[in-house]
Amino acid sequence: MTDDRTTKVLAAVDNTAAATPVLAVARRVADLYGVEVEAIHIREDGTDSVERAAEALSVPLVVLPDGGVARLVDAAAEPEVAAIVVGARGTAHGRRPAGHVALSLIVAVPKPVIVVPPLEPRTGPLERVLVPLDGTRLASETLARTIELACHSKLDVVVVHVAEGRALAAFG
């Protein structure tokens, strides 16, 4: 299912309570791939919460100096990474369903990016995955990896074609 170089799923975590659900989902995704989980944190505002969350779930934690989303994109691009799991945002409230970090990773990483809402995740195995498809090569590569994963598990894959407003026909 994974090549010989693939050894881990990255969990991109911040220093908030959102780290715990991200780590829990990352562990479930890693089980699907048969690999380990590694947490990665870009130091911005301390590490106390994220260190406690990683320790509680026995997940190794790598803390990198501030460098923004680009550091996460670079880390996810490494050949040993099968997928990256990230929180939708640090708090349960916000104008958008996903924050700038999650959106940046979705656009830039040619691997599955799993976005976790800032709520407690459900227990049990993952059952369904939603894959947006917009006609780009990146989206096609991600879909291919996801279908490969689904073939070796009991995942249902739902593909949604995403089109820009100007690409849609006018209806009257």
RASUL-V986847 format. One line per field, one symbol per residue. phi: phi as a letter, one per 40 degrees, with the letter a starting at -180 (. if undefined). A space follows every 50 residues. Layout:
BEGIN
phi=???
END
This chain:
BEGIN
phi=.bccccbabcbcbbcbcccccccccdcccccccgbcbbcbbccbbhbdcc ccccccbfbcbbbbcdagcdccccccccccccabbaccacbcbicbcbcc cccccdcbbcbdbbbbccbccccgccbabbbcbbgccdcccccccccdcc cbabccbbbbcbbcdcccccbb
END
